[in-house]
Amino acid sequence: MTDTVLSLEGIEKRYPGGPAGAVEVLRGASLRLRQGEVVALVAPSGAGKSTLLHIAGLLDTADAGRVVIDGAEMTRLGDATRTAMRRAQIGFVYQFHHLLPEFTAAENVILPQLANGASRKAAAARAADLLARVGLQNRGGHRPAQLSGGEQQRVAFCRALANAPRLLLADEPTGNLDPQTSDQVFGVLMDLVRETGLSALIATHNLELAARMDRILRLDAGKIATAGAP
Ligand code: ADP
């Protein structure tokens, strides 16, 4: 048995190019994420962090290599199985909150649970619990436009965790916030991840935030170069 939650093995990805030819973004990127580990994925903009996260999160497919989640090979699954797997096992947080504007904060956390087969009562209870954990117990009835940027992002964390996934993937999760709010909201995310025992891979180009995680992985020339513990 293994306590590896996510394993990426030799991931390659190229985009068909414009005049300059194809862009080879990933050239054999490999990494492993253990149960409960929070790992920073660090690289400059354009290095392929989002591409790697989308492949790990089953939102995109690699040209070569393997994606293994909890010991199960994801690489050749059909679309329906990938969607079900993603919904149940993977939480995704983006730089922008992507909350549904016409729904309240609580509804944004309830809806993915209904899609995953939860009862409305159980989903509402879990949404209330998650929102309270990030300090938004009094904001459940607000729509995204009525929340601050930091609050919107905290709701997005709750939505990502709504179905109690095994794995959290975050792409510059505080990148849209001012430095002070970013610092604080990142702390909320770390507390939430630690409390739930989730494994998380968090892309950032903020080295201070990266230093607060268990390990830093650097993406360089399409491969992972380990930088060791901060
Ligand atoms: P990062 O997240 O590190 O900023 P990305 O994964 O977004 O990097 O992008 C890596 C490279 O791949 C960039 O050069 C980008 O222009 C290119 N790229 C990303 N998505 C596409 C796409 N759909 N088609 C063509 N090129 C793309």
Residues whose N, C-alpha, C, O or C-beta is under 5 A from the ligand:
A	BS01	ADP	Y15 P16 V25 P44 S45 G46 A47 G48 K49 S50 T51
